[in-house]
């Protein structure tokens, strides 16, 4: 397809696509606004296609790319090799000749975006975090128990049960009640589930100790019906990082990309234009 790309990253193969605009992979631009595309990073179990509703509501002509993180969607990586999603993003930007970008991450993608922004702040003009995770977060016992149940099913070879547990997870209760329920169900059915069995992400120190260093303007989008872990992560980011604008959607849950795509597309567009 036009604008599709695949790049190698430390043994992984990262697949993505340019969605809007005319900047094709490999082109190098100067330091003007057209050198700063919007990079969209999906959440756990998803793929670049999770952004479809948002990207369709973004302004025509805005250079935008979305990619599958290592081990998700069409992107692959070797088993047993420790890696960092943020380092993958760095290699992807380097391979595409992108000096600086606006970075937008959802859930796990939010952890990738935040980690990247803290490690390589000169590469990020503006940061958008949608229902974000944080690297090194200490999860509540309730979350851990639900997560272990999926892991047990997956390791026993019963991926259908693992997927059903994920679909029924309290995290997705608001989405199951929304018009996007079928879209979420299809995305879960397409997820291979390898990360429930083994996740080779490198262990890192908790991000919470570095939030005061987050230098760039940051937009934090959250749902009032999200789970306590994510609500607390958002509170910590909003209170500790110096340049955060938070917009809370009281009636929405975790999956704002599915539940409120047009609304958050408008919020992102306005934030990037300020």
C-alpha positions in Angstrom: 0.0 0.0 0.0 1.2 3.6 -0.6 3.2 4.8 2.4 3.7 1.3 3.9 7.1 0.6 5.5 9.0 -2.0 7.4 12.3 -1.4 9.2 14.7 -3.5 11.1 15.3 -2.7 14.8 17.9 -4.8 16.7 16.6 -8.1 15.2 13.0 -7.0 15.1 10.9 -6.1 12.1 8.7 -3.0 12.7 5.8 -2.6 10.2 3.8 0.6 9.8 2.3 3.1 7.4 2.0 6.7 6.6 -1.6 7.6 6.8 -1.9 11.3 5.8 0.4 13.8 4.2 2.9 13.3 1.4 6.1 12.5 3.4 7.2 9.0 2.4 9.7 6.9 4.3 13.3 7.7 3.6 12.7 11.4 2.8 14.6 13.8 5.0 13.2 17.2 5.8 14.5 20.3 7.5 13.6 21.7 10.9 10.3 23.3 9.9 6.8 22.2 10.9 6.6 19.7 8.0 9.6 17.9 9.6 7.4 16.9 12.6 4.9 14.2 11.8 2.5 12.8 14.4 3.5 9.3 15.5 0.7 7.1 16.8 1.6 4.2 19.1 -1.1 1.6 20.0 -1.8 -0.3 23.3 -1.3 -3.8 24.5 -2.8 -6.5 22.3 -3.6 -4.0 19.6 -2.0 -2.8 16.4 -1.7 0.4 14.3 -5.3 -0.2 13.1 -6.6 0.8 16.5 -6.1 4.4 15.5 -8.5 4.2 12.5 -11.3 6.3 14.1 -8.9 8.9 15.3 -6.8 9.2 12.2 -9.9 9.6 10.0 -10.9 12.6 12.1 -7.4 14.3 11.9 -6.9 17.2 9.5 -6.2 16.3 5.9 -2.6 16.8 5.1 -1.2 16.3 8.6 1.8 13.9 8.2 0.9 11.0 10.4 2.3 7.6 10.8 1.3 4.6 12.9 3.2 1.4 13.4 2.9 -2.0 15.2 5.1 -2.3 18.2 7.4 -5.2 18.4 5.5 -8.5 18.9 2.1 -6.9 18.0 0.2 -6.7 14.7 2.6 -7.4 11.8 5.7 -6.5 13.7 8.0 -9.4 14.9 11.0 -9.9 17.1 13.2 -12.8 18.3 12.2 -14.7 21.4 14.4 -14.5 24.4 16.0 -11.2 23.5 15.5 -8.3 25.9 14.4 -5.1 24.3 12.8 -1.7 24.9 9.8 -0.4 22.9 11.2 3.1 23.3 14.5 2.1 21.7 12.6 0.5 18.9 10.8 3.9 18.4 14.2 5.6 18.3 15.5 3.3 15.6 12.2 3.7 13.6 12.5 7.5 13.6 16.2 7.3 12.6 15.4 4.9 9.8 12.7 7.2 8.5 14.8 10.3 8.7 12.7 12.0 11.3 14.6 14.4 13.5 11.7 15.5 15.7 8.1 14.4 16.0 4.9 14.8 17.9 4.5 11.5 19.8 1.1 10.1 20.8 0.8 6.9 22.7 -2.3 5.0 24.0 -2.1 2.7 27.1 1.1 0.6 26.6 1.9 3.0 23.7 1.7 5.8 26.3 4.4 4.1 28.3 6.5 3.8 25.2 5.9 7.5 24.4 6.6 8.7 27.9 9.8 6.6 28.2 11.0 7.8 24.8 10.3 11.5 25.7 12.2 11.2 29.0 15.2 9.4 27.4 15.4 11.5 24.2 13.6 14.8 24.8 15.2 16.6 21.9 13.4 14.2 19.5 9.9 15.2 20.8 8.2 18.5 20.1 4.9 17.7 21.8 3.7 14.6 23.7 0.2 13.2 23.9 -0.6 10.5 26.4 -4.0 8.6 26.1 -4.9 6.5 29.2 -1.1 5.8 29.6 0.8 3.2 31.4 4.1 4.0 33.1 7.3 2.0 33.0 8.0 0.3 36.3 4.5 0.7 37.7 3.6 -1.4 40.8 0.2 -2.8 39.9 -2.6 -3.4 42.4 -3.3 -7.0 43.6 -6.6 -6.9 41.7 -5.0 -6.1 38.4 -2.3 -8.8 39.0 -4.8 -11.5 39.8 -6.7 -10.8 36.6 -3.5 -10.7 34.6 -2.3 -14.0 36.0 -5.5 -15.7 35.1 -5.0 -14.9 31.4 -1.4 -16.0 31.7 -2.3 -19.4 33.1 -4.8 -20.1 30.3 -2.3 -19.0 27.6 0.5 -21.1 29.0 -1.9 -24.1 29.2 -2.4 -23.7 25.4 -6.0 -22.4 25.9 -5.6 -19.1 24.0 -9.4 -19.0 23.4 -10.0 -18.7 27.2 -7.2 -16.2 27.6 -8.8 -14.0 24.9 -12.3 -14.4 26.5 -10.9 -13.3 29.9 -9.3 -10.3 28.2 -12.6 -9.4 26.5 -14.4 -9.7 29.8 -11.8 -7.7 31.7 -13.2 -4.8 33.7 -10.8 -2.6 31.7 -13.1 -2.9 28.7 -16.5 -2.6 30.4 -17.3 0.9 29.0 -16.1 -0.2 25.5 -18.3 -3.3 25.6 -21.3 -1.0 26.2 -20.3 1.3 23.3 -20.8 1.1 19.5 -17.1 0.1 19.3 -17.7 -3.2 21.1 -17.5 -5.3 17.9 -14.3 -3.5 16.8 -12.7 -4.3 20.2 -13.9 -7.9 20.0 -12.3 -8.3 16.5 -9.0 -6.8 17.7 -8.8 -9.2 20.7 -9.6 -12.2 18.4 -6.7 -11.1 16.2 -4.2 -10.9 19.1 -1.9 -13.9 19.1 -1.4 -13.6 22.9 2.4 -14.4 23.0 3.0 -11.7 25.6 0.7 -13.6 28.1 3.2 -16.5 27.9 6.5 -14.6 27.6 7.3 -10.9 27.5 10.9 -10.0 26.7 10.6 -6.3 27.5 13.7 -5.2 29.5 13.1 -4.4 33.1 13.6 -0.7 33.9 13.5 1.6 36.9 10.1 3.2 37.7 9.4 6.2 35.6 7.8 8.1 38.5 11.1 9.4 39.8 11.8 11.2 36.5 8.5 12.8 35.7 9.7 16.2 36.9 12.1 16.2 33.9 9.4 15.9 31.3 10.3 19.1 29.4 7.9 19.3 26.5 4.2 20.4 26.5 2.1 17.3 27.2 -1.6 16.5 26.7 -3.0 13.9 29.0 -6.3 12.4 27.9 -8.1 10.1 30.4 -11.5 8.4 31.0 -13.4 8.9 34.2 -14.5 5.2 34.1 -10.9 3.8 33.7 -9.6 1.4 36.3 -7.9 2.6 39.5 -4.4 1.8 38.4 -4.7 4.0 35.3 -6.5 6.8 37.1 -3.7 6.9 39.7 -1.0 6.9 37.0 -2.7 9.8 35.3 -2.9 11.7 38.7 0.8 11.1 39.2 1.7 12.3 35.7 -0.5 15.4 36.0 0.9 16.4 39.4 4.6 15.6 38.9 5.3 16.6 35.3 5.6 20.4 34.8 3.8 21.1 31.5 0.7 18.9 31.5 -2.7 19.8 30.2 -5.2 17.1 31.3 -8.6 16.5 29.7 -10.8 14.0 31.5 -13.8 12.4 29.8 -16.0 11.5 32.8 -18.3 9.0 31.0 -15.6 7.2 29.0 -13.4 4.3 30.0 -9.9 3.2 29.1 -10.2 2.9 25.3 -10.7 6.5 24.3 -9.4 5.7 20.8 -12.5 3.4 20.4 -15.0 5.2 22.5 -14.3 8.9 21.7 -12.2 8.9 18.5 -13.6 12.2 17.0 -13.4 14.0 20.3 -9.8 13.1 21.1 -8.8 13.8 17.5 -10.1 17.3 17.9 -8.3 17.7 21.2 -5.0 16.4 19.7 -5.4 18.7 16.7 -6.0 21.8 18.8 -3.0 20.9 21.1 -0.6 20.4 18.2 -1.6 23.7 16.7 -1.2 25.8 19.9 
